[in-house]
Amino acid sequence: MSEKFDNPKDQISILNQKAKALESEISRLQVYEIFFNISKDLVCLANTEGYFLMVNPSFTELLGYSEEELLSKPIVDFIHPDDKNKTSEEIDKIDKTGETTAHFINHYITKSGETVILQWMSTTDKNGIIYAIGRDITEQKILEEKLIQNTELLNAAQRMAKLGNFSFNTINYSLYWSDELYNIFAISEEEKTTLYEAYLKRFDKTGYDLFNKTVEKAMMDGQPYAFQHKVYTPDGIIKTVSCYGLPYVNEEGKVYRIDGVVQDITDIVKKEEFILKTIKEKEFLIKELHHRVKNNLQVISSLLSLQANLVNDENLEFYFRESQNRIKSMAAIHDMLYRSEDLSTVNFSIYAEQLVRDLIHSYLGANSSITTQFELDSLELSLDIAVPLGLLINELVTNSLKYAFKDHASPHLKVSIVTNNDHFTLCISDNGKGFDLNRIKNDQSLGMMVISNLSEQLDGKSEFSSSEKGTSFCITTNRS
């Protein structure tokens, strides 16, 4: 039945209103259509029987199926086998319980065989039509899984290294710890609510004072710090930890945060203490060995001295004295090593000077008129080099004392050691009467044979020079 209007103007007004309402409805539908078509999310309509009724273009772009394929097959055909039951349960829940909203995540298989992860939000109207929006969260989930894996790997690495990291807010004293720090400091679940206070309880007075002093200094200068302290756990275990901190300074120059790491080094400290103890025991044994070698050499020297006193032959007595001096030179090195802190090397420069003075005293007595000159660079040598070199000095100085200064008014002896990188040169010279160098080649005396053999043993380059103004012997060889 058509409406009747007394006034044609009323009829025109009502028609205009209806036209505007229709135009508004059409405009709204156009907006919905635009949203449906351009949305990057997956927008669809579905029914409770498990079929898509409408899908927007993002469906086909992401999954690779045509619209016809998506609408003609059950939804579960596109879902990963592991998620089919879960998705069917969500649809059944809507159908049976009348729930109007649902939120869940499932995996879809694209037409190319790849798996994508979709997060769904849906609502259902009274006619059983499901309106759903899905978002591709594949990359997000991959990043989350990687983050979880990295966190697990970091925690595992920290457990193996007995190391944890922390972040300390110096403004409000809040404290963040990684999992391993709770194990290191034996913090219980109840103590986690007052973590900072529980942490301070693990110090003794010495450690607490060191902690305060270190942190206060870092707060003032903003510089990184490192210190070690003991940790006393509630069950009576004492640990040693090493702490490293890195302060962060704000624009006002104040430290607002300290990040750092703490490592349980208890096992390392115990091993170091064991090693140090073992080293000290070995050092004691080595020192004792040097002491006994020295004593044995002194016994041999004393026996030679007694034997020299019993012979009536001056030449034979002299040979005994020479052998005694050789043994004394070796005993002196073992004595130096016994008294030294470093058992691997001997300060040969000190030894050489003392050896020369002892030889002069042995041959000529305390009132000797010989003047000595020592120009000695500091030289540390191992026992393997020091012993033959000491014997070499013994032979050279003995030769000078025996032959060079007869009827000499002002005898003078010079000993020099010059170091040069890995090499050194030892020179012994006198201002005696000298000798014919050709004699060296034919000299079969024990002293000359010892000098020759020791020079070869030292693998050094040796040189004799002699004139009426005196004799000099130099040898250049390696430090080791």
SEZAFI-207641 format. One line per field, with one value per residue (C-alpha): residue number from 0; residue in one letter; y negated, z, x negated. Coordinates in nm, 3 decimals, always signed. Each point is the difference from the previous one (the first is absolute). Example, Ala and Ser with C-alpha at 12.3 -4.5 7.8 and 13.67 -1.06 7.14 Angstrom:
2
resi = c(0/1)
resn = c(a/s)
north = c(+0.450/-0.344)
up = c(+0.780/-0.066)
east = c(-1.230/-0.137)
END
This chain:
480
resi = c(0/1/2/3/4/5/6/7/8/9/10/11/12/13/14/15/16/17/18/19/20/21/22/23/24/25/26/27/28/29/30/31/32/33/34/35/36/37/38/39/40/41/42/43/44/45/46/47/48/49/50/51/52/53/54/55/56/57/58/59/60/61/62/63/64/65/66/67/68/69/70/71/72/73/74/75/76/77/78/79/80/81/82/83/84/85/86/87/88/89/90/91/92/93/94/95/96/97/98/99/100/101/102/103/104/105/106/107/108/109/110/111/112/113/114/115/116/117/118/119/120/121/122/123/124/125/126/127/128/129/130/131/132/133/134/135/136/137/138/139/140/141/142/143/144/145/146/147/148/149/150/151/152/153/154/155/156/157/158/159/160/161/162/163/164/165/166/167/168/169/170/171/172/173/174/175/176/177/178/179/180/181/182/183/184/185/186/187/188/189/190/191/192/193/194/195/196/197/198/199/200/201/202/203/204/205/206/207/208/209/210/211/212/213/214/215/216/217/218/219/220/221/222/223/224/225/226/227/228/229/230/231/232/233/234/235/236/237/238/239/240/241/242/243/244/245/246/247/248/249/250/251/252/253/254/255/256/257/258/259/260/261/262/263/264/265/266/267/268/269/270/271/272/273/274/275/276/277/278/279/280/281/282/283/284/285/286/287/288/289/290/291/292/293/294/295/296/297/298/299/300/301/302/303/304/305/306/307/308/309/310/311/312/313/314/315/316/317/318/319/320/321/322/323/324/325/326/327/328/329/330/331/332/333/334/335/336/337/338/339/340/341/342/343/344/345/346/347/348/349/350/351/352/353/354/355/356/357/358/359/360/361/362/363/364/365/366/367/368/369/370/371/372/373/374/375/376/377/378/379/380/381/382/383/384/385/386/387/388/389/390/391/392/393/394/395/396/397/398/399/400/401/402/403/404/405/406/407/408/409/410/411/412/413/414/415/416/417/418/419/420/421/422/423/424/425/426/427/428/429/430/431/432/433/434/435/436/437/438/439/440/441/442/443/444/445/446/447/448/449/450/451/452/453/454/455/456/457/458/459/460/461/462/463/464/465/466/467/468/469/470/471/472/473/474/475/476/477/478/479)
resn = c(m/s/e/k/f/d/n/p/k/d/q/i/s/i/l/n/q/k/a/k/a/l/e/s/e/i/s/r/l/q/v/y/e/i/f/f/n/i/s/k/d/l/v/c/l/a/n/t/e/g/y/f/l/m/v/n/p/s/f/t/e/l/l/g/y/s/e/e/e/l/l/s/k/p/i/v/d/f/i/h/p/d/d/k/n/k/t/s/e/e/i/d/k/i/d/k/t/g/e/t/t/a/h/f/i/n/h/y/i/t/k/s/g/e/t/v/i/l/q/w/m/s/t/t/d/k/n/g/i/i/y/a/i/g/r/d/i/t/e/q/k/i/l/e/e/k/l/i/q/n/t/e/l/l/n/a/a/q/r/m/a/k/l/g/n/f/s/f/n/t/i/n/y/s/l/y/w/s/d/e/l/y/n/i/f/a/i/s/e/e/e/k/t/t/l/y/e/a/y/l/k/r/f/d/k/t/g/y/d/l/f/n/k/t/v/e/k/a/m/m/d/g/q/p/y/a/f/q/h/k/v/y/t/p/d/g/i/i/k/t/v/s/c/y/g/l/p/y/v/n/e/e/g/k/v/y/r/i/d/g/v/v/q/d/i/t/d/i/v/k/k/e/e/f/i/l/k/t/i/k/e/k/e/f/l/i/k/e/l/h/h/r/v/k/n/n/l/q/v/i/s/s/l/l/s/l/q/a/n/l/v/n/d/e/n/l/e/f/y/f/r/e/s/q/n/r/i/k/s/m/a/a/i/h/d/m/l/y/r/s/e/d/l/s/t/v/n/f/s/i/y/a/e/q/l/v/r/d/l/i/h/s/y/l/g/a/n/s/s/i/t/t/q/f/e/l/d/s/l/e/l/s/l/d/i/a/v/p/l/g/l/l/i/n/e/l/v/t/n/s/l/k/y/a/f/k/d/h/a/s/p/h/l/k/v/s/i/v/t/n/n/d/h/f/t/l/c/i/s/d/n/g/k/g/f/d/l/n/r/i/k/n/d/q/s/l/g/m/m/v/i/s/n/l/s/e/q/l/d/g/k/s/e/f/s/s/s/e/k/g/t/s/f/c/i/t/t/n/r/s)
north = c(+0.000/-0.319/-0.293/-0.306/-0.348/-0.308/-0.210/+0.100/-0.165/+0.257/+0.279/-0.145/-0.039/+0.359/+0.128/-0.206/+0.150/+0.352/-0.077/-0.132/+0.308/+0.229/-0.200/+0.026/+0.375/+0.037/-0.212/+0.213/+0.318/-0.146/-0.073/+0.357/+0.130/-0.214/+0.113/+0.362/-0.019/-0.205/+0.138/+0.165/+0.226/+0.304/-0.091/+0.265/+0.124/+0.366/+0.227/+0.247/+0.288/-0.092/-0.174/-0.345/-0.211/-0.302/-0.069/-0.320/-0.025/+0.031/+0.364/+0.083/-0.208/+0.172/+0.357/+0.014/+0.158/-0.153/-0.128/+0.291/+0.254/-0.161/-0.009/+0.351/+0.197/+0.041/-0.242/+0.285/+0.107/-0.309/+0.044/+0.173/+0.356/-0.079/-0.278/+0.160/+0.135/-0.326/-0.203/+0.242/-0.028/-0.380/+0.017/+0.262/-0.216/-0.285/+0.229/+0.189/-0.251/-0.311/-0.191/-0.311/-0.071/+0.212/-0.065/+0.266/+0.068/+0.271/+0.097/-0.005/+0.176/-0.217/+0.139/+0.006/+0.215/-0.264/-0.038/-0.334/-0.085/-0.191/-0.171/-0.009/-0.221/+0.085/-0.079/+0.176/-0.147/+0.150/+0.172/+0.198/-0.206/-0.031/-0.327/+0.051/-0.195/+0.186/-0.151/+0.154/+0.026/+0.242/-0.235/-0.110/+0.361/+0.083/-0.294/+0.105/+0.356/-0.128/-0.225/+0.295/+0.217/-0.273/-0.052/+0.374/+0.017/-0.302/+0.153/+0.333/-0.175/-0.197/+0.319/+0.171/-0.303/-0.062/-0.357/-0.233/-0.358/-0.273/-0.351/-0.221/-0.318/-0.239/-0.231/+0.237/+0.292/+0.241/+0.297/+0.229/+0.335/+0.271/+0.350/+0.117/-0.274/+0.145/+0.329/-0.165/-0.195/+0.276/-0.236/+0.176/-0.076/-0.177/-0.227/-0.112/-0.259/-0.174/+0.089/-0.289/+0.060/+0.376/-0.071/-0.215/+0.278/+0.219/-0.226/+0.014/-0.332/-0.008/+0.073/-0.246/-0.279/+0.081/+0.001/-0.338/-0.154/+0.130/-0.106/-0.342/-0.061/+0.108/-0.233/-0.290/+0.054/+0.203/+0.240/+0.380/+0.207/+0.354/+0.172/+0.341/+0.091/+0.294/+0.115/+0.160/+0.205/+0.093/+0.368/-0.082/+0.019/-0.262/-0.105/-0.241/-0.221/-0.255/-0.306/-0.241/-0.315/-0.262/-0.326/-0.208/-0.378/-0.233/-0.350/-0.146/+0.210/+0.230/+0.378/+0.131/+0.367/+0.258/+0.308/+0.281/+0.367/+0.222/+0.329/+0.276/+0.064/+0.229/+0.298/-0.218/-0.143/+0.349/+0.124/-0.304/+0.059/+0.366/-0.094/-0.261/+0.254/+0.254/-0.257/-0.097/+0.366/+0.050/-0.318/+0.129/+0.332/-0.174/-0.229/+0.298/+0.172/-0.301/-0.012/+0.365/-0.028/-0.297/+0.193/+0.302/-0.216/-0.161/+0.344/+0.088/-0.333/+0.071/+0.348/-0.150/-0.253/+0.275/+0.200/-0.304/-0.041/+0.361/-0.007/-0.115/-0.081/-0.372/+0.061/+0.265/-0.225/-0.279/+0.226/+0.094/-0.371/-0.067/+0.283/-0.128/-0.347/+0.146/+0.182/-0.311/-0.199/+0.256/+0.014/-0.379/+0.007/+0.261/-0.208/-0.310/+0.193/+0.138/-0.353/-0.151/-0.059/+0.100/+0.359/-0.002/-0.255/-0.148/-0.357/+0.084/-0.349/+0.015/+0.355/-0.086/-0.287/+0.209/+0.292/-0.217/-0.150/+0.347/+0.130/-0.293/+0.056/+0.374/-0.037/-0.318/-0.057/-0.304/-0.233/+0.042/-0.303/+0.079/-0.267/+0.114/-0.174/+0.127/-0.128/+0.231/-0.035/+0.179/+0.352/+0.277/+0.348/+0.351/+0.263/+0.172/-0.310/-0.142/+0.310/+0.037/-0.378/-0.009/+0.274/-0.199/-0.308/+0.223/+0.127/-0.341/-0.185/+0.287/-0.018/-0.374/+0.041/+0.283/-0.141/-0.363/-0.198/+0.145/-0.290/-0.248/-0.327/-0.088/+0.303/-0.077/+0.229/-0.108/+0.193/-0.127/+0.130/-0.180/+0.106/-0.048/+0.131/+0.380/+0.002/-0.101/-0.033/+0.092/-0.138/+0.062/-0.191/-0.072/-0.232/+0.282/+0.097/+0.183/+0.318/+0.149/+0.072/+0.286/+0.187/+0.031/+0.241/+0.230/-0.050/+0.330/-0.121/+0.078/-0.370/-0.069/+0.316/-0.110/-0.347/+0.150/+0.256/-0.253/-0.245/+0.275/+0.102/-0.358/-0.007/-0.341/-0.195/-0.039/-0.204/-0.022/-0.303/-0.052/-0.242/-0.145/-0.220/+0.295/+0.276/-0.006/+0.273/-0.071/+0.233/-0.098/+0.238/+0.024/-0.070/+0.329)
up = c(+0.000/-0.109/+0.235/-0.056/+0.066/+0.010/-0.065/-0.295/+0.178/+0.282/-0.254/-0.158/+0.340/+0.102/-0.334/+0.042/+0.346/-0.133/-0.282/+0.242/+0.223/-0.300/-0.113/+0.350/+0.005/-0.341/+0.115/+0.313/-0.206/-0.229/+0.302/+0.124/-0.345/-0.022/+0.346/-0.091/-0.318/+0.109/+0.351/+0.044/+0.260/-0.108/+0.019/-0.055/+0.066/+0.087/+0.120/+0.286/-0.250/-0.052/-0.339/-0.108/-0.137/-0.100/+0.003/-0.079/-0.245/+0.281/+0.036/-0.353/+0.020/+0.314/-0.053/-0.378/-0.057/-0.224/+0.151/-0.160/+0.162/+0.342/-0.016/-0.138/+0.263/+0.378/+0.200/+0.169/-0.339/+0.004/+0.359/+0.121/+0.116/+0.354/+0.030/-0.173/+0.318/+0.185/-0.279/-0.026/+0.376/-0.025/-0.271/+0.193/+0.311/-0.188/-0.137/+0.321/+0.276/-0.182/+0.085/-0.215/+0.018/-0.037/+0.010/-0.105/-0.205/-0.260/-0.288/-0.366/-0.290/-0.310/-0.347/-0.040/+0.313/+0.239/+0.350/+0.124/+0.350/+0.030/+0.302/-0.014/+0.156/-0.090/+0.092/-0.088/-0.071/+0.090/-0.338/+0.060/-0.238/+0.121/-0.067/+0.041/-0.040/-0.022/+0.031/-0.133/+0.304/-0.155/+0.020/+0.348/+0.119/-0.164/+0.179/+0.328/-0.043/-0.081/+0.305/+0.215/-0.148/+0.048/+0.357/+0.067/-0.158/+0.203/+0.321/-0.084/-0.077/+0.325/+0.195/-0.155/+0.059/+0.346/-0.112/+0.022/-0.097/+0.197/-0.036/+0.310/+0.007/+0.225/+0.030/+0.152/+0.082/-0.218/-0.111/-0.303/-0.003/-0.260/+0.114/+0.077/+0.256/+0.216/-0.001/+0.072/+0.297/+0.106/+0.004/+0.091/-0.150/+0.320/-0.015/-0.360/+0.115/+0.199/-0.232/+0.081/+0.375/-0.050/-0.220/+0.269/+0.255/-0.202/+0.092/+0.307/+0.146/-0.210/-0.320/+0.086/+0.063/-0.328/-0.185/+0.143/-0.070/-0.358/-0.086/+0.163/-0.207/-0.318/+0.088/+0.031/-0.303/-0.226/-0.083/-0.041/+0.299/+0.088/+0.334/+0.165/+0.319/+0.200/-0.010/+0.311/-0.082/+0.258/-0.014/+0.109/-0.338/-0.062/-0.360/-0.171/-0.272/-0.240/-0.068/-0.294/-0.025/-0.270/+0.119/-0.227/+0.039/-0.090/-0.149/+0.348/+0.058/+0.255/-0.005/-0.037/-0.078/+0.037/-0.223/+0.047/+0.040/+0.295/-0.039/+0.254/-0.002/+0.305/-0.196/-0.179/+0.330/+0.152/-0.300/+0.016/+0.371/-0.071/-0.282/+0.219/+0.278/-0.243/-0.141/+0.348/+0.086/-0.320/+0.064/+0.344/-0.145/-0.270/+0.259/+0.216/-0.303/-0.070/+0.368/+0.004/-0.326/+0.145/+0.320/-0.193/-0.214/+0.314/+0.142/-0.317/+0.020/+0.362/-0.091/-0.274/+0.249/+0.246/-0.275/-0.110/+0.355/+0.008/-0.316/-0.006/-0.369/-0.064/-0.353/+0.118/+0.282/-0.254/-0.215/+0.303/+0.074/-0.360/+0.011/+0.335/-0.147/-0.294/+0.237/+0.213/-0.308/-0.066/+0.366/+0.008/-0.278/+0.181/+0.316/-0.183/-0.140/+0.345/+0.141/-0.300/-0.038/-0.367/-0.030/-0.380/-0.045/+0.184/-0.008/-0.171/+0.027/+0.380/-0.007/-0.240/+0.216/+0.316/-0.173/-0.121/+0.345/+0.160/-0.247/+0.068/+0.373/-0.040/-0.202/+0.136/+0.339/+0.150/-0.056/-0.376/-0.195/-0.303/-0.091/-0.155/-0.236/-0.059/-0.278/+0.020/-0.162/+0.190/-0.136/+0.104/-0.114/+0.040/+0.185/-0.330/-0.114/+0.335/+0.111/-0.310/-0.021/+0.367/-0.064/-0.296/+0.221/+0.253/-0.257/-0.157/+0.329/+0.137/-0.307/+0.048/+0.368/-0.071/-0.296/-0.082/+0.303/+0.095/+0.112/-0.104/+0.192/-0.048/-0.111/-0.131/-0.093/-0.189/-0.040/-0.222/-0.105/-0.282/-0.091/-0.343/-0.056/+0.016/+0.010/+0.249/-0.003/+0.290/-0.003/+0.249/-0.048/+0.193/-0.038/+0.041/-0.212/-0.264/-0.185/-0.344/-0.150/-0.204/+0.325/+0.035/-0.291/+0.148/+0.369/+0.142/+0.357/+0.184/+0.033/-0.373/-0.080/+0.247/-0.160/-0.348/+0.099/+0.195/-0.294/-0.227/+0.261/+0.017/-0.380/+0.010/-0.211/+0.199/-0.064/+0.170/-0.038/+0.167/-0.007/+0.233/+0.142/+0.108/-0.099/-0.076/-0.056/-0.122/-0.071/-0.156/+0.031/+0.046/+0.325/-0.029)
east = c(+0.000/-0.158/-0.037/+0.218/-0.126/+0.216/-0.304/-0.223/-0.292/+0.026/-0.013/-0.315/-0.167/+0.064/-0.127/-0.314/-0.057/+0.037/-0.238/-0.259/+0.039/-0.044/-0.301/-0.151/+0.058/-0.162/-0.295/-0.039/+0.007/-0.265/-0.222/+0.046/-0.083/-0.312/-0.111/+0.072/-0.205/-0.302/-0.052/-0.341/+0.158/+0.196/+0.373/+0.264/+0.351/+0.055/+0.275/+0.012/-0.018/-0.366/+0.005/-0.109/+0.284/-0.209/-0.375/-0.183/-0.297/-0.255/+0.105/-0.100/-0.319/-0.122/+0.118/-0.035/+0.344/+0.265/+0.323/+0.187/-0.235/+0.035/+0.381/+0.045/-0.194/+0.042/-0.212/-0.189/-0.140/-0.223/-0.114/-0.316/+0.077/-0.115/+0.260/+0.302/+0.156/-0.055/+0.164/+0.298/+0.047/+0.012/+0.266/+0.201/-0.022/+0.167/+0.269/+0.081/-0.056/+0.117/-0.315/-0.023/-0.376/-0.311/-0.376/-0.251/-0.314/-0.048/-0.229/+0.111/-0.172/-0.041/+0.045/-0.380/-0.031/-0.129/+0.140/+0.133/+0.121/+0.330/+0.152/+0.382/+0.265/+0.358/+0.357/+0.326/+0.341/+0.338/+0.025/-0.320/-0.211/-0.361/-0.180/-0.374/-0.323/-0.331/-0.348/-0.319/-0.233/-0.249/-0.300/+0.099/+0.019/-0.333/-0.159/+0.161/-0.128/-0.348/+0.013/+0.106/-0.276/-0.259/+0.116/-0.021/-0.345/-0.115/+0.134/-0.167/-0.329/+0.021/+0.070/-0.303/-0.222/+0.152/+0.054/+0.298/+0.077/+0.173/+0.140/+0.011/+0.210/-0.190/+0.302/+0.255/-0.234/+0.194/-0.204/+0.037/-0.179/-0.031/+0.093/-0.353/-0.060/+0.277/-0.192/-0.336/+0.133/+0.245/+0.300/+0.327/+0.341/+0.104/-0.305/+0.063/+0.253/-0.277/-0.286/-0.234/+0.021/-0.050/-0.303/-0.165/+0.047/-0.240/-0.297/-0.218/-0.117/-0.319/+0.191/+0.276/-0.250/-0.177/+0.332/+0.102/-0.340/-0.005/+0.355/-0.042/-0.312/+0.183/+0.287/-0.245/-0.225/+0.231/-0.284/+0.027/-0.105/-0.103/-0.045/+0.019/+0.181/+0.126/+0.362/+0.147/+0.312/+0.268/-0.103/-0.356/-0.175/-0.269/-0.060/-0.234/+0.147/-0.146/+0.214/-0.028/+0.214/+0.062/+0.163/+0.227/-0.008/+0.289/-0.020/-0.043/-0.310/+0.167/-0.012/+0.353/-0.068/-0.274/-0.002/-0.246/-0.079/-0.086/-0.185/-0.038/-0.376/-0.007/-0.132/-0.255/-0.127/-0.024/-0.198/-0.227/-0.059/-0.076/-0.239/-0.173/-0.031/-0.143/-0.242/-0.116/-0.052/-0.200/-0.196/-0.084/-0.113/-0.207/-0.157/-0.075/-0.154/-0.224/-0.092/-0.098/-0.193/-0.189/-0.072/-0.119/-0.225/-0.138/-0.071/-0.191/-0.184/-0.092/-0.127/-0.217/-0.133/-0.087/-0.165/-0.200/-0.128/-0.120/-0.213/-0.361/-0.007/+0.064/+0.126/+0.242/+0.118/+0.058/+0.218/+0.204/+0.052/+0.111/+0.252/+0.120/+0.060/+0.190/+0.231/+0.041/+0.112/+0.275/+0.102/+0.032/+0.262/+0.209/-0.028/+0.128/+0.295/+0.077/+0.016/+0.179/+0.375/-0.022/-0.118/-0.016/-0.279/-0.297/-0.126/-0.324/-0.150/+0.008/-0.131/-0.286/-0.127/+0.008/-0.168/-0.291/-0.050/+0.006/-0.261/-0.233/+0.036/-0.056/-0.321/-0.153/+0.160/+0.171/-0.295/-0.016/-0.123/+0.219/+0.252/+0.327/+0.240/+0.354/+0.222/+0.300/+0.341/+0.273/+0.023/+0.240/-0.106/+0.132/-0.202/-0.092/-0.190/-0.111/-0.196/-0.225/-0.043/-0.102/-0.255/-0.128/-0.053/-0.173/-0.250/-0.070/-0.048/-0.210/-0.226/-0.044/-0.081/-0.245/-0.192/+0.078/-0.114/-0.340/-0.222/+0.272/+0.004/+0.372/+0.202/+0.348/+0.289/+0.312/+0.326/+0.283/+0.343/+0.181/+0.355/+0.155/+0.355/-0.023/-0.382/-0.265/-0.378/-0.228/-0.355/-0.283/-0.322/-0.317/-0.300/-0.247/-0.299/+0.204/-0.092/-0.049/+0.344/-0.148/-0.043/+0.376/+0.028/-0.264/+0.074/+0.128/+0.035/+0.321/+0.082/-0.019/+0.197/+0.270/+0.016/+0.029/+0.266/+0.206/-0.002/+0.133/+0.258/+0.126/+0.021/-0.163/-0.243/-0.323/-0.313/-0.343/-0.225/-0.334/-0.294/-0.262/+0.274/+0.215/+0.237/+0.372/+0.256/+0.355/+0.289/+0.335/+0.293/+0.378/+0.179/+0.184)
END
